Amino acid sequence: MKPHIRAPVPARWESTPQRITCVCPLSVPELMFIPESAFEMVISMSSIKEKAAVLALTKATAGQWHHTARVIRAGCGALRLVDGDFIGLDEDDRAHIADVVRNLRPGDLAWAERLIADARTRGAQLITVLEKEYPGNLELAYDLQPFLWIRGRLLANDYRAVAVIGEHDIDQAVQAARALAGAGLTIVAGLRSEIDVAIHKAALSAGGRTLAVLASGINEPATVDEYASMAKEIAADGALVSQFWPDTAFTQRTVELTRIVTCGLAAAVHVVDGRENGFSFRCVEGALKTGKHVFVHQRLHQEQPWIAQAGFRGGITTVQDIDALCRQAVNIVDMTSQPTVY
């Protein structure tokens, strides 16, 4: 039995710098005992409204979503920002969120609640930047996303993750993914090409977990149609992750944006191959900007001058073979990763 909140007394949201908690401003005589499930329903309804507020603020953002995500966290809640409570924010964040709130339209919160309910009926869940389930590695990135849609499940140990990035060399990618998964690390990769599918298959065959970052919305089938069986297998033992609105279609722009979450979910990045200005190149740039360590094979370092140029300030380690990659990746991950507390 847990205490029930007597309507219409509102709850308030208190916070640590990273987490929010619902607190009921009631005295003992105002509490009565009811079944635990009813108490949880009240909290769940509050949580859905907070999630909806995050979506509404994101929808109203004209610029970079990550600025809104940071302000929501700094403001210790999305509903209070929607209500115009900007206490504790610095001048820049106040100006940003004031513009966002002015862009809100009547019905945005109700729209967001419907979006959450619809995704749930399709087997997907929403995790926002305010929740304890939000991945710890991504939480520390400057370009953290305000929300993630998940099909499957994120686990606490997924902070021990390495993103495997490649463009053409499937054999090398498979060897790396299999060995890293065998070493107990979660593998992060896209799900938009044959090399991505090979990475996931190799990790799963080694008994590991994988997280597939979609270049579309969680409801959009276009990007996984030809890899539907792979997507189903990943969701059963790992997770499909999308940073986009649920019905977003696959485009070249969405492909480029996936590097934020692909590298963000990982504690370190292994680049199998790639040309200058290609997807691997941009992943390396993004990873280094967010403080993620990058591993490359010695051969790639010798063949591609952009590797040395990108890492001239440090952050890139060359490895001679797969054994060296696994050994050093495990060391780096265990030294630098930030577990999410469940």
C-alpha positions in Angstrom: 0.0 0.0 0.0 1.2 3.5 -0.9 -0.2 7.0 -0.1 -2.7 8.3 -2.7 -2.6 12.0 -3.7 -6.0 13.6 -3.0 -7.1 15.6 -6.0 -6.9 18.4 -6.9 -3.7 19.1 -4.9 -0.9 19.5 -7.5 2.4 17.8 -7.3 5.6 19.8 -7.7 8.9 18.7 -9.3 12.1 18.8 -7.3 15.4 17.9 -8.7 19.1 17.1 -8.4 21.2 18.6 -11.3 20.5 15.4 -13.3 17.2 13.9 -12.1 13.7 15.0 -11.4 11.4 13.6 -8.6 7.6 14.1 -8.1 6.9 15.3 -4.6 3.4 15.7 -3.1 2.9 18.7 -0.8 0.6 17.0 1.6 0.4 16.6 5.4 -0.3 13.2 7.0 -4.0 13.8 7.5 -4.3 14.3 3.8 -3.1 10.9 2.9 -5.0 7.7 2.7 -3.9 4.2 1.8 -5.0 2.7 -1.5 -3.5 -0.2 -3.6 0.0 0.3 -4.9 -1.2 0.1 -8.5 -3.3 3.2 -8.1 -0.4 5.2 -6.7 1.7 4.1 -9.6 -1.0 5.2 -12.0 -0.9 8.7 -10.6 2.9 8.9 -10.9 2.7 7.4 -14.4 0.2 10.1 -15.5 2.6 12.8 -14.2 5.5 11.1 -16.0 3.6 11.1 -19.3 2.7 14.8 -19.0 6.4 15.6 -18.4 7.4 13.4 -21.4 4.8 15.2 -23.5 6.2 18.6 -22.4 9.6 17.6 -23.6 8.2 16.6 -27.0 6.2 19.8 -27.2 9.2 22.0 -26.4 11.3 20.1 -29.0 8.6 20.5 -31.7 8.6 24.3 -30.9 12.4 24.5 -31.3 13.5 26.3 -34.5 17.2 25.6 -34.1 19.4 22.9 -32.6 17.5 20.4 -30.5 20.4 19.8 -28.2 20.2 23.4 -26.8 16.6 22.8 -25.8 17.6 19.4 -24.3 20.3 21.1 -22.2 17.9 23.8 -21.0 15.3 21.3 -20.1 17.8 19.5 -17.9 19.1 22.8 -16.4 15.5 23.9 -15.7 14.9 20.6 -13.9 11.7 19.9 -15.8 9.8 20.6 -19.0 6.4 21.3 -17.6 7.7 24.2 -15.5 9.4 25.7 -18.6 6.1 25.4 -20.5 4.5 27.3 -17.7 7.1 30.1 -18.0 9.1 29.2 -14.9 12.7 30.0 -16.0 14.2 30.4 -12.5 17.8 29.2 -12.2 18.6 29.5 -15.9 21.4 31.8 -17.2 20.7 34.6 -19.6 21.4 32.6 -22.8 19.3 29.7 -21.8 16.4 32.0 -20.7 16.5 33.7 -24.1 16.5 30.4 -25.9 13.7 28.8 -24.0 11.6 32.0 -24.1 11.7 31.8 -27.9 10.7 28.1 -27.8 7.8 28.7 -25.4 6.5 31.5 -27.6 6.4 29.0 -30.5 4.2 26.6 -28.6 0.7 26.2 -30.0 -2.6 25.3 -28.3 -2.9 21.5 -28.4 0.8 20.7 -28.6 0.8 18.9 -25.2 -2.3 16.9 -26.2 -0.6 16.1 -29.5 2.5 14.9 -27.7 0.5 12.6 -25.4 -1.3 11.0 -28.3 2.1 10.5 -30.0 3.4 8.7 -26.9 0.3 6.5 -26.6 0.4 5.6 -30.3 4.1 4.6 -30.1 3.3 2.5 -27.1 0.6 0.6 -28.9 3.3 -0.2 -31.6 5.7 -1.6 -29.0 7.9 1.5 -28.7 8.8 3.5 -25.6 9.9 7.1 -25.1 12.9 8.0 -22.9 13.5 11.7 -22.4 16.6 13.6 -21.2 15.0 14.0 -17.7 14.7 10.3 -17.0 17.1 8.0 -15.2 16.9 5.5 -18.1 18.5 8.1 -20.4 21.8 6.6 -21.5 24.7 7.9 -19.4 27.2 8.1 -22.2 24.9 10.3 -24.4 23.9 12.3 -21.3 27.5 13.7 -21.1 27.6 14.8 -24.8 27.2 18.5 -25.7 24.8 17.5 -28.5 22.6 15.2 -26.4 19.2 14.7 -27.8 16.0 15.6 -25.9 14.4 12.2 -26.4 15.0 8.7 -27.8 12.4 6.2 -29.0 13.3 2.6 -28.1 12.0 -0.7 -29.4 13.6 -3.3 -27.1 15.4 -2.4 -23.9 18.4 -0.4 -22.8 20.3 -2.1 -19.9 22.4 -0.5 -17.2 25.5 -2.3 -18.5 25.1 -0.7 -21.9 27.3 2.1 -20.8 30.2 -0.3 -21.6 29.6 0.2 -25.3 31.8 0.6 -28.4 30.4 2.0 -31.7 31.7 0.1 -34.7 31.7 2.4 -37.8 32.6 1.3 -41.3 31.8 2.0 -44.9 33.1 -1.0 -47.0 35.4 -3.4 -45.2 32.8 -6.0 -44.0 35.4 -8.6 -43.0 37.3 -6.3 -40.7 34.1 -5.0 -39.2 32.8 -8.5 -38.5 36.1 -9.5 -36.8 36.0 -6.3 -34.6 32.4 -6.6 -33.6 32.7 -10.3 -32.8 35.8 -9.8 -30.7 34.5 -6.7 -28.8 31.2 -8.4 -28.1 33.1 -11.5 -26.9 35.0 -9.2 -24.5 31.7 -8.2 -22.9 31.1 -4.9 -24.6 27.8 -3.7 -26.1 28.1 -3.0 -29.8 26.5 0.2 -31.3 26.0 0.5 -35.1 23.5 1.8 -37.6 21.0 -0.4 -39.5 21.1 1.1 -43.0 23.7 -1.0 -44.9 25.1 -4.5 -45.3 28.1 -3.6 -43.2 25.9 -2.5 -40.4 23.9 -5.7 -40.5 27.1 -7.7 -40.6 28.3 -5.9 -37.5 25.1 -6.8 -35.6 25.1 -10.4 -36.7 28.7 -10.8 -35.6 28.1 -9.4 -32.2 24.9 -11.4 -31.6 26.7 -14.6 -32.8 29.3 -14.0 -30.1 26.6 -13.8 -27.5 26.7 -10.0 -27.2 24.2 -7.2 -27.2 23.8 -4.6 -29.9 22.1 -1.3 -30.2 20.9 -0.3 -33.7 20.6 3.4 -34.4 17.9 4.0 -37.0 18.1 6.7 -39.7 14.3 7.1 -39.6 11.5 7.2 -37.1 10.8 4.2 -34.9 7.5 3.6 -36.8 8.9 4.1 -40.2 9.5 0.7 -41.9 11.3 1.9 -45.0 14.8 1.6 -43.6 14.4 -1.8 -42.0 12.2 -3.5 -44.6 15.1 -5.5 -46.2 16.6 -6.0 -42.7 13.3 -6.8 -40.9 14.5 -10.1 -39.5 17.7 -8.5 -38.2 15.7 -5.6 -36.7 13.5 -8.1 -34.9 16.4 -10.1 -33.5 18.1 -6.9 -32.3 15.0 -5.7 -30.6 14.6 -9.1 -28.8 18.1 -9.0 -27.3 19.1 -5.4 -27.5 17.4 -2.3 -28.8 16.4 -0.3 -31.9 17.0 3.4 -31.1 15.7 6.5 -33.0 16.3 10.2 -32.3 13.6 11.3 -34.7 9.8 11.8 -34.7 8.2 8.3 -35.0 7.1 8.7 -38.7 10.2 10.4 -40.0 11.3 9.0 -43.3 14.8 7.9 -44.2 16.8 10.7 -45.9 20.5 11.5 -46.4 20.1 14.2 -43.8 18.8 11.7 -41.2 21.7 9.4 -42.0 24.1 12.2 -41.2 22.4 13.0 -37.9 22.6 9.4 -36.7 26.2 9.9 -35.9 25.2 12.0 -32.9 23.4 9.0 -31.2 25.7 6.3 -32.7 28.7 7.9 -31.1 26.8 9.3 -28.2 25.6 5.9 -26.9 29.1 4.6 -26.9 32.0 5.1 -24.5 34.5 4.7 -27.4 34.4 4.4 -31.2 36.2 2.0 -33.5 36.5 3.1 -37.1 37.0 0.2 -39.5 37.5 2.2 -42.7 36.4 5.4 -44.4 37.4 8.2 -46.7 37.9 11.9 -46.0 34.5 13.7 -45.6 32.7 10.4 -45.6 30.4 9.1 -42.8 33.3 7.6 -40.8 35.2 11.0 -41.1 32.2 12.9 -39.6 31.8 10.3 -36.9 35.4 10.7 -35.8 35.0 14.5 -35.8 31.9 14.2 -33.7 33.3 11.6 -31.3 36.4 13.7 -30.6 34.3 16.8 -30.0 32.3 15.0 -27.3 35.4 13.5 -25.7 35.0 10.0 -27.0 38.1 7.9 -27.6 38.6 6.6 -31.2 40.4 3.4 -32.2 41.7 2.8 -35.8 43.7 0.1 -37.3 47.4 1.0 -38.0 46.8 0.3 -41.7 44.0 2.8 -41.9 46.0 5.4 -40.1 48.8 5.0 -42.7 46.5 5.0 -45.7 44.2 7.9 -44.7 46.0 11.2 -43.8 42.7 12.6 -42.4 43.0 10.3 -39.4 46.3 11.9 -38.3 44.9 15.4 -39.0 41.7 14.7 -37.0 43.7 13.4 -34.0 46.5 15.8 -33.9 45.4 16.9 -30.5 45.0 13.4 -29.2 42.0 11.1 -28.7 42.9 8.6 -31.4 44.7 5.3 -30.8 46.1 3.1 -33.5 46.0 -0.7 -32.9 47.9 -3.4 -34.7 45.4 -6.2 -34.4 42.0 -7.2 -33.0 43.5 -8.4 -29.7 45.1 -5.0 -29.1 41.8 -3.3 -30.0 39.8 -5.4 -27.5 42.4 -5.0 -24.7 42.6 -1.2 -25.1 38.9 -0.7 -25.7 38.0 -2.5 -22.5 40.5 -0.4 -20.6 39.2 2.9 -22.0 35.6 2.0 -21.6 36.0 1.0 -17.9 38.0 4.1 -17.2 35.8 6.6 -18.9 32.2 5.3 -19.0 29.4 6.8 -17.0 26.8 4.1 -16.0 23.1 5.1 -15.9 21.7 4.5 -12.5 18.5 2.4 -12.6 
